[in-house]
Amino acid sequence: MKICIIRPLAKILIKYAPLVLVASAFVLGYACAPAPTEYPGNPEAVQWNEKGIAMYQAGEYEKALLNFDKALDADPSNPAVWYNKGQTLDALVKYQEAIDCYDQAIKLDPNFAGAWNNKGMSYNDIEQFDKALECLDKAIALNGNYALYWGNKGVILLGQDKFSEAVPCFDKATALDSGNFDLWVKKTYAQMKAKLFDDALKSADKAISLNQISSLAWGYKAKALYELRRHDEALVAFDKALGLEPTNPALWYSKGLTLETLKRNDEASKCYDKARALGYQF
């Protein structure tokens, strides 16, 4: 009987680079790609594009599309607007339409790394993984110093169970952005699936140093310790994870398995009962 992974990895790391203002860069948290070359636009296109961005930020995606379409009516040769429309279609789960928009942006500016990134992640969403990787490789070729692209390539490889190939991508991503918690968590996951448990433990510790209240990071640390046969330490980490997320049945099951390994069967049985009560099937 093997200890379980605590929670499935999120399918997408950070899908989107930022929406792009016509003639300026628009910055939105970590997910921002480096701004592309500024795209000049006529005043009408600038106005509609900015309104579209405001609607996108407010979660009004259909209204955002209407504004981006008006911007494109005013200036159909602007790659920024095609990119923004594509990202909005992605948010509406219209992946093929989004890909068509990214294609237009790339046709107008073949060096638009953010468009290559988003196109790749849209292909990932429709499970065309080879095309997804080709697009991410293109984004990386255009800007190999941006952690987002390396991280997204790693996510695509994880989705194909190519764990050993994913690990170097996360190595590169965390080297470029060492303070990004999400990257370290996914790196930990990749290392564990590749059976690199010593490395996984180090990555889990780094993730915890960035976010000490993440039950996922503590659970991954416990999993790595269990695999390294450091069972008493694993119990401490499981208890920490359960203190943060006491209704997670997989954590209770994994703690029970660790206790059973230590021949503490009565305590293990209670953990298994708790896991079953929370809906865990085993």
C-alpha positions as CSV (number, residue, x, y, z in Angstrom):
1,M,0.0,0.0,0.0
2,K,1.5,3.3,-1.1
3,I,1.0,6.7,0.6
4,C,-1.1,8.9,-1.6
5,I,-0.5,12.3,-3.1
6,I,-2.4,14.7,-0.9
7,R,-4.2,16.6,-3.7
8,P,-4.1,16.7,-7.4
9,L,-1.9,19.3,-9.0
10,A,-3.7,22.2,-10.6
11,K,-3.9,21.7,-14.3
12,I,-2.6,25.2,-15.2
13,L,0.2,27.0,-13.5
14,I,-0.5,30.6,-14.7
15,K,-2.1,30.6,-18.0
16,Y,-2.2,34.2,-18.9
17,A,0.3,36.9,-19.4
18,P,-1.2,40.4,-19.0
19,L,-3.7,42.0,-21.2
20,V,-1.9,44.6,-23.3
21,L,-2.7,48.3,-23.7
22,V,-2.3,49.7,-27.1
23,A,0.8,51.8,-26.9
24,S,1.7,50.9,-23.3
25,A,2.2,47.9,-21.1
26,F,-0.4,46.7,-18.7
27,V,0.8,45.0,-15.5
28,L,-1.3,42.5,-13.5
29,G,0.6,40.8,-10.7
30,Y,3.0,37.9,-11.1
31,A,1.3,36.6,-14.3
32,C,2.7,39.5,-16.2
33,A,4.9,38.7,-19.1
34,P,7.5,41.3,-20.1
35,A,5.7,43.9,-22.1
36,P,6.0,43.4,-25.9
37,T,7.1,46.2,-28.2
38,E,4.5,49.0,-27.8
39,Y,1.9,48.8,-30.5
40,P,0.8,52.2,-31.7
41,G,-2.9,52.5,-32.2
42,N,-5.4,55.1,-33.3
43,P,-7.3,56.9,-30.5
44,E,-10.5,55.0,-31.1
45,A,-8.8,51.6,-30.9
46,V,-7.0,52.7,-27.7
47,Q,-10.2,53.7,-26.1
48,W,-12.1,50.5,-26.9
49,N,-9.1,48.4,-25.9
50,E,-8.9,50.1,-22.5
51,K,-12.6,49.6,-21.9
52,G,-12.2,45.9,-22.8
53,I,-9.4,45.6,-20.3
54,A,-11.6,47.2,-17.6
55,M,-14.4,44.8,-18.3
56,Y,-12.0,41.8,-18.3
57,Q,-10.7,42.8,-14.9
58,A,-14.3,43.0,-13.6
59,G,-15.0,39.5,-14.9
60,E,-17.4,40.9,-17.5
61,Y,-16.0,38.8,-20.3
62,E,-18.8,39.1,-22.8
63,K,-18.7,42.9,-22.5
64,A,-15.0,42.8,-22.8
65,L,-15.3,40.9,-26.1
66,L,-17.7,43.5,-27.4
67,N,-15.1,46.2,-26.6
68,F,-12.2,44.3,-28.1
69,D,-14.2,43.7,-31.3
70,K,-14.9,47.5,-31.6
71,A,-11.2,48.1,-31.1
72,L,-10.5,45.6,-33.9
73,D,-13.0,47.4,-36.1
74,A,-11.0,50.5,-35.6
75,D,-7.6,48.9,-36.0
76,P,-7.6,45.2,-37.2
77,S,-3.8,45.2,-37.5
78,N,-3.0,45.7,-33.9
79,P,-1.6,42.5,-32.3
80,A,-2.3,43.7,-28.7
81,V,-6.0,43.7,-29.3
82,W,-6.1,40.3,-30.9
83,Y,-4.1,39.0,-27.9
84,N,-6.5,40.5,-25.5
85,K,-9.5,39.1,-27.3
86,G,-7.9,35.7,-27.2
87,Q,-7.3,35.8,-23.5
88,T,-10.9,36.8,-23.0
89,L,-12.1,33.9,-25.1
90,D,-9.9,31.6,-23.0
91,A,-11.7,32.9,-19.9
92,L,-14.9,31.9,-21.5
93,V,-13.6,28.4,-22.2
94,K,-13.6,29.0,-26.0
95,Y,-10.2,27.6,-26.5
96,Q,-10.2,27.1,-30.3
97,E,-11.5,30.6,-30.9
98,A,-8.8,31.9,-28.5
99,I,-6.1,30.1,-30.5
100,D,-7.4,31.7,-33.7
101,C,-6.9,35.1,-32.0
102,Y,-3.4,34.3,-30.9
103,D,-2.7,33.2,-34.4
104,Q,-3.7,36.6,-35.6
105,A,-1.5,38.3,-33.0
106,I,1.4,36.1,-34.0
107,K,0.9,36.7,-37.7
108,L,1.1,40.5,-37.0
109,D,4.1,40.1,-34.6
110,P,5.9,36.7,-34.8
111,N,8.0,37.7,-31.8
112,F,5.1,38.2,-29.4
113,A,6.2,35.7,-26.7
114,G,3.1,36.2,-24.6
115,A,0.9,35.2,-27.4
116,W,2.9,32.0,-28.0
117,N,2.6,31.2,-24.3
118,N,-1.1,31.6,-24.2
119,K,-1.6,29.7,-27.4
120,G,0.3,26.9,-26.0
121,M,-1.7,26.8,-22.8
122,S,-4.9,26.8,-24.9
123,Y,-3.7,23.8,-26.8
124,N,-3.0,22.2,-23.4
125,D,-6.6,22.8,-22.4
126,I,-7.8,20.9,-25.5
127,E,-5.2,18.2,-24.9
128,Q,-3.2,18.8,-28.0
129,F,0.0,18.5,-26.0
130,D,2.6,18.3,-28.8
131,K,1.3,21.6,-30.2
132,A,1.3,23.1,-26.7
133,L,4.9,22.2,-26.2
134,E,5.9,23.6,-29.6
135,C,4.3,26.9,-28.6
136,L,6.0,27.0,-25.2
137,D,9.3,26.2,-26.8
138,K,8.8,29.2,-29.1
139,A,7.9,31.5,-26.2
140,I,11.1,30.3,-24.4
141,A,13.2,30.8,-27.5
142,L,11.9,34.4,-27.6
143,N,12.4,35.0,-23.9
144,G,14.1,32.3,-22.0
145,N,14.5,34.4,-18.9
146,Y,10.9,34.5,-17.9
147,A,9.8,32.0,-15.3
148,L,6.2,31.8,-16.4
149,Y,7.1,30.1,-19.7
150,W,9.4,27.5,-18.1
151,G,6.7,26.8,-15.4
152,N,4.0,26.4,-18.0
153,K,6.1,24.0,-20.0
154,G,6.6,22.0,-16.8
155,V,2.9,21.9,-16.3
156,I,2.2,20.6,-19.8
157,L,4.8,17.8,-19.2
158,L,3.3,16.9,-15.9
159,G,-0.1,16.5,-17.6
160,Q,1.6,13.9,-19.8
161,D,3.2,12.1,-16.9
162,K,6.6,13.1,-18.1
163,F,7.8,13.9,-14.7
164,S,11.6,13.6,-15.3
165,E,11.3,16.0,-18.1
166,A,9.2,18.4,-16.1
167,V,11.7,18.7,-13.2
168,P,14.4,20.7,-15.2
169,C,11.7,23.1,-16.4
170,F,10.7,23.8,-12.8
171,D,14.4,24.0,-11.9
172,K,14.8,26.8,-14.4
173,A,11.6,28.5,-13.4
174,T,12.5,28.6,-9.7
175,A,16.0,29.8,-10.5
176,L,14.4,32.7,-12.4
177,D,11.8,33.4,-9.8
178,S,12.9,32.0,-6.5
179,G,10.2,33.7,-4.4
180,N,7.2,32.1,-6.3
181,F,5.4,29.7,-4.0
182,D,3.3,28.1,-6.7
183,L,6.4,27.2,-8.7
184,W,8.1,25.5,-5.7
185,V,4.9,23.5,-4.9
186,K,4.7,22.2,-8.5
187,K,8.4,21.5,-8.5
188,T,8.0,19.5,-5.3
189,Y,5.2,17.5,-7.0
190,A,7.3,16.8,-10.1
191,Q,10.2,15.7,-8.0
192,M,8.1,13.3,-5.9
193,K,6.5,11.8,-9.0
194,A,10.1,11.4,-10.4
195,K,11.0,9.7,-7.1
196,L,13.6,12.4,-6.3
197,F,12.5,12.4,-2.6
198,D,15.5,14.2,-1.2
199,D,15.1,17.0,-3.7
200,A,11.4,17.1,-3.1
201,L,11.9,17.6,0.6
202,K,14.2,20.5,0.0
203,S,11.6,22.0,-2.4
204,A,8.8,21.5,0.1
205,D,10.8,23.3,2.8
206,K,11.4,26.2,0.4
207,A,7.6,26.3,-0.4
208,I,6.8,26.3,3.3
209,S,9.3,29.1,3.9
210,L,7.3,31.2,1.4
211,N,3.8,30.1,2.8
212,Q,3.8,28.5,6.2
213,I,0.0,28.1,6.2
214,S,-0.2,25.9,3.1
215,S,-1.6,22.5,4.0
216,L,-0.6,21.3,0.5
217,A,3.1,22.2,1.0
218,W,3.1,20.5,4.5
219,G,1.4,17.5,3.0
220,Y,4.0,17.2,0.3
221,K,6.7,17.5,2.9
222,A,5.1,14.7,4.9
223,K,4.9,12.5,1.8
224,A,8.6,13.1,1.0
225,L,9.6,12.3,4.6
226,Y,7.5,9.1,4.5
227,E,9.2,8.0,1.3
228,L,12.6,8.6,2.9
229,R,11.5,6.4,5.8
230,R,11.6,9.3,8.3
231,H,8.2,8.3,9.7
232,D,8.3,10.2,13.0
233,E,9.1,13.4,11.1
234,A,6.4,12.7,8.6
235,L,3.9,12.4,11.4
236,V,4.8,15.9,12.6
237,A,4.3,17.3,9.1
238,F,1.0,15.5,8.6
239,D,-0.2,16.9,11.9
240,K,0.8,20.4,10.8
241,A,-1.1,19.9,7.5
242,L,-4.2,18.6,9.3
243,G,-4.1,21.5,11.7
244,L,-4.4,23.7,8.6
245,E,-6.9,21.5,6.8
246,P,-8.6,19.2,9.2
247,T,-11.3,18.0,6.7
248,N,-8.9,16.7,4.1
249,P,-9.6,12.9,4.0
250,A,-6.4,12.1,2.1
251,L,-4.3,13.6,4.9
252,W,-6.0,11.5,7.5
253,Y,-5.5,8.4,5.4
254,S,-1.8,9.2,4.9
255,K,-1.3,9.9,8.5
256,G,-3.0,6.5,9.3
257,L,-0.7,4.7,6.9
258,T,2.3,6.3,8.5
259,L,1.1,5.3,12.0
260,E,0.5,1.7,10.7
261,T,4.1,1.6,9.4
262,L,5.2,2.5,12.9
263,K,3.0,-0.3,14.3
264,R,0.8,2.1,16.1
265,N,-2.3,0.3,14.8
266,D,-4.9,1.7,17.1
267,E,-4.0,5.2,16.3
268,A,-3.9,4.3,12.6
269,S,-7.4,2.8,12.7
270,K,-8.8,6.0,14.1
271,C,-7.2,8.0,11.3
272,Y,-8.6,5.6,8.7
273,D,-12.1,5.9,10.3
274,K,-11.8,9.7,10.1
275,A,-10.8,9.5,6.4
276,R,-13.8,7.2,5.7
277,A,-16.1,9.6,7.5
278,L,-14.9,12.4,5.3
279,G,-15.6,10.3,2.2
280,Y,-12.2,8.8,1.4
281,Q,-12.5,5.4,-0.3
282,F,-9.7,2.8,0.1
